[in-house]
Amino acid sequence: DDGEPQPSEFIPFYNYLKQWDDIKCSNEGNNAYPVYIATNDPRRIREEIDRLPKDSGGNTILRECHRLKFIFSPVGETLHLPEEEDNAKQHHPCSELHRANIAAIADLMILAKSDTFVGEFGSNFGRLVRVFRTAVNDFPGRRRDGQVLVRNTRFAEGSN
């Protein structure tokens, strides 16, 4: 380590939003599509969202045709745990760790049951969401799709 700050490894939020490129524009009405965001870096994501165009109601406009309302998980904003488990136990009371675990499980359930999941699978959390979105393929006529189906999951990739 030469003392220089190392670049963080993350996928820019814009790469997640690219998943909307192949979705037909929906300019009908003023309803915004809810987008749930579970991240350990909500500040950076909010900064990226703030740079995007907005309508008069504060909803984000993507590609001049999709209205998006971003809903952030409270987990990333309420508790930042050190990477090492022993260090986490020393600095956070058990009640905080318990609360963070329950909130993370809630995020997992929300993402597992969402209409579409856009994520990355470089983290254990992303891989776990994918597992919960799978089902045994016992549908006649879909056997050629394999033994396991993964429900509406899109992969975000790229680097900063």
Backbone torsions as a table, in degrees:
resi	resn	phi	psi	omega
1	ASP	NA	122.8	-177.4
2	ASP	-96.4	12.9	178.9
3	GLY	84.9	-12.3	178.5
4	GLU	-75.1	139.3	175.7
5	PRO	-63.9	133.2	179.8
6	GLN	-86.3	139.5	177.9
7	PRO	-63.8	139.4	178.7
8	SER	-77.9	148.6	178.2
9	GLU	-93.5	109.2	176.3
10	PHE	-151.0	158.6	176.0
11	ILE	-96.3	121.9	-179.8
12	PRO	-57.8	143.8	-178.7
13	PHE	-57.4	-33.0	178.7
14	TYR	-56.6	-34.4	179.2
15	ASN	-65.7	-31.5	175.0
16	TYR	-70.0	-40.4	-178.7
17	LEU	-67.9	-23.3	177.8
18	LYS	-58.4	-21.7	179.9
19	GLN	-62.7	-18.5	178.4
20	TRP	-80.3	-11.4	-176.3
21	ASP	-58.9	-32.9	-177.4
22	ASP	-99.5	12.5	177.5
23	ILE	-98.9	131.1	-178.8
24	LYS	-57.9	138.2	179.9
25	CYS	-59.9	140.5	-179.7
26	SER	-127.6	79.8	-178.2
27	ASN	-84.4	5.6	-174.6
28	GLU	-76.3	128.0	175.8
29	GLY	69.1	-175.9	-179.8
30	ASN	-109.2	13.2	-178.7
31	ASN	-74.5	133.9	177.4
32	ALA	-96.3	143.7	177.9
33	TYR	-80.7	123.4	-179.9
34	PRO	-74.0	132.8	178.9
35	VAL	-125.1	114.6	-178.8
36	TYR	-88.2	129.4	-177.7
37	ILE	-117.5	118.8	174.1
38	ALA	-113.5	113.6	-176.7
39	THR	-147.3	156.2	173.5
40	ASN	-94.0	4.9	178.9
41	ASP	-135.9	64.6	-176.6
42	PRO	-64.1	-29.6	-179.7
43	ARG	-61.0	-47.5	-179.6
44	ARG	-64.1	-42.1	-179.7
45	ILE	-64.7	-43.1	178.3
46	ARG	-60.6	-38.9	178.1
47	GLU	-61.6	-42.4	178.5
48	GLU	-65.9	-41.6	179.9
49	ILE	-65.8	-38.8	-179.5
50	ASP	-61.0	-25.3	179.7
51	ARG	-82.5	-7.8	-178.7
52	LEU	-88.2	153.7	179.8
53	PRO	-64.5	149.0	-178.8
54	LYS	-125.1	154.8	171.8
55	ASP	-92.1	-178.5	-176.8
56	SER	-65.2	-20.4	178.8
57	GLY	-91.3	2.2	179.3
58	GLY	88.4	0.5	177.9
59	ASN	-75.8	147.5	179.0
60	THR	-79.8	136.0	177.5
61	ILE	-105.1	123.2	-179.7
62	LEU	-114.3	130.3	-179.3
63	ARG	54.2	29.9	177.1
64	GLU	60.8	13.8	-177.8
65	CYS	-144.2	-18.5	179.3
66	HIS	-103.9	127.5	173.6
67	ARG	-98.1	125.0	-177.6
68	LEU	-123.0	134.8	174.0
69	LYS	-113.9	114.0	-176.7
70	PHE	-87.1	132.0	178.2
71	ILE	-120.6	120.0	-177.3
72	PHE	-94.2	139.0	171.6
73	SER	-65.5	140.0	178.0
74	PRO	-74.7	-9.6	-174.5
75	VAL	-62.0	-50.6	-175.5
76	GLY	-65.1	-22.8	-177.1
77	GLU	-95.3	-16.7	-173.7
78	THR	-97.9	-26.6	-174.2
79	LEU	-151.5	126.5	175.4
80	HIS	-114.6	109.3	-177.8
81	LEU	-94.6	141.0	173.7
82	PRO	-61.8	156.7	-177.8
83	GLU	-65.6	-37.1	-175.7
84	GLU	-85.2	128.5	-175.1
85	GLU	-59.8	-42.4	-179.2
86	ASP	-61.6	-41.0	178.9
87	ASN	-65.7	-37.7	179.8
88	ALA	-63.1	-40.7	-178.4
89	LYS	-66.8	-32.0	-178.1
90	GLN	-73.3	-32.2	-171.8
91	HIS	-103.6	-10.8	-177.1
92	HIS	-128.6	130.8	177.0
93	PRO	-64.4	156.0	-179.3
94	CYS	-56.1	-35.8	-178.7
95	SER	-63.4	-36.6	177.7
96	GLU	-68.8	-42.4	178.3
97	LEU	-63.1	-41.3	178.1
98	HIS	-61.9	-45.2	179.6
99	ARG	-62.1	-42.2	179.3
100	ALA	-64.8	-40.2	179.0
101	ASN	-64.8	-43.6	179.1
102	ILE	-63.2	-42.8	179.3
103	ALA	-64.7	-38.9	178.3
104	ALA	-65.9	-37.6	176.6
105	ILE	-66.0	-38.4	176.3
106	ALA	-62.2	-44.2	175.8
107	ASP	-57.0	-45.8	-180.0
108	LEU	-57.2	-45.8	-178.8
109	MET	-67.1	-41.0	178.2
110	ILE	-61.7	-47.7	-178.5
111	LEU	-67.7	-35.7	179.7
112	ALA	-67.2	-31.6	-176.7
113	LYS	-99.1	0.1	-177.8
114	SER	-66.7	159.3	178.0
115	ASP	-58.4	-46.2	-179.4
116	THR	-139.6	139.6	175.2
117	PHE	-113.1	124.4	173.0
118	VAL	-113.8	118.5	-177.2
119	GLY	-159.2	-171.0	176.3
120	GLU	-124.9	154.8	-173.9
121	PHE	-114.4	24.2	175.9
122	GLY	-83.6	-11.0	178.9
123	SER	-111.0	155.2	176.9
124	ASN	-62.1	-35.1	-179.3
125	PHE	-64.1	-46.2	178.5
126	GLY	-61.6	-40.3	178.2
127	ARG	-66.4	-37.1	179.2
128	LEU	-67.0	-40.1	175.6
129	VAL	-58.3	-45.0	179.9
130	ARG	-59.7	-43.0	178.9
131	VAL	-59.2	-43.6	-178.9
132	PHE	-71.2	-13.6	178.0
133	ARG	-95.3	5.9	-178.7
134	THR	-94.3	157.5	176.5
135	ALA	-148.2	149.5	175.7
136	VAL	-66.9	134.0	-179.4
137	ASN	-83.9	91.5	175.0
138	ASP	-114.3	27.9	-179.2
139	PHE	-92.3	119.7	177.1
140	PRO	-58.9	139.1	178.7
141	GLY	89.3	-9.7	179.3
142	ARG	-116.2	14.3	-178.6
143	ARG	-58.5	-33.4	-178.4
144	ARG	-68.3	-13.4	178.7
145	ASP	-80.9	-1.4	178.8
146	GLY	105.3	175.9	-176.6
147	GLN	-79.1	-23.0	-178.2
148	VAL	-127.4	135.7	176.5
149	LEU	-107.5	142.3	174.6
150	VAL	-114.0	119.4	-172.8
151	ARG	-74.8	123.0	172.5
152	ASN	30.0	68.8	179.5
153	THR	-120.9	129.6	178.7
154	ARG	-120.7	146.9	-174.0
155	PHE	-103.6	123.5	174.2
156	ALA	-96.6	135.8	-179.8
157	GLU	-140.7	171.7	-179.1
158	GLY	122.6	180.0	179.1
159	SER	-143.3	166.8	-178.6
160	ASN	-76.0	NA	NA
